[in-house]
Amino acid sequence: MSRDLDKDVDLVHDDFEAGLIPYRYRLTSRQVLIQMLRNSVYHGIESKDERKRAGKNSKGRIEISSFKHNGSFGFRLIDDGRGIQVDKLRKKAMESGKWSEAEIRSWSDQEAAEIIFQTGISTLESVNLVAGRGVGMDLVKEKIESIGGEVNLHFEKGQRCEFVISMPLREEAQPEYMVEEQLSV
């Protein structure tokens, strides 16, 4: 994808241990990571020329790491791209009609950035095969929250974007039919 977009990107995953992913979260983790990587390459990492103009290395960097902490498993994705384009998101929020102009103007940059998790909001001007539909990060958040997890977003305009995804490690209860079968043996 980065080649198709004429972007140089290093994917650093030295601190990502796939073996830490609990079995029940493997498919969800895979789907979420794919979506987040696509977003980082497409929306976050700038073109080589844009990066040079911004005084950055022409090659972008995406880092993925995993962790277990206080009863949760998770992963972190950080890119050194443009960060969240808050002004574009505010403009798209206005165009959507979902919020009043006064409400949008009252948002902090963090609140404005959080609308990337709303269906139908994208900073792209046109839709293509990879991006621009405003469907993606809303599904990431929905999937993670449906299993009791969290998605946290941190960014610096023009410098970086970081997503921290955490999922609970609690033991899931066995379905009743499994308990009955075990007792009858």
HELIX and SHEET records of a PDB file:
HELIX    1   1 ALA A   18  LEU A   20  5                                   3    
HELIX    2   2 TYR A   23  TYR A   25  5                                   3    
HELIX    3   3 ARG A   26  ASN A   39  1                                  14    
HELIX    4   4 SER A   40  GLY A   44  3                                   5    
HELIX    5   5 LYS A   48  ARG A   53  1                                   6    
HELIX    6   6 VAL A   86  SER A   96  1                                  11    
HELIX    7   7 GLU A  101  SER A  106  1                                   6    
HELIX    8   8 ASP A  109  ALA A  113  1                                   5    
HELIX    9   9 GLU A  114  PHE A  117  5                                   4    
HELIX   10  10 MET A  137  SER A  146  1                                  10    
HELIX   11  11 GLU A  176  SER A  184  1                                   9    
SHEET    1   A 5 ASP A   8  VAL A  12  0                                        
SHEET    2   A 5 LYS A  59  HIS A  69  1                                        
SHEET    3   A 5 SER A  72  ASP A  79 -1                                        
SHEET    4   A 5 ARG A 160  PRO A 168 -1                                        
SHEET    5   A 5 GLU A 150  GLU A 156 -1                                        
END                                                                             
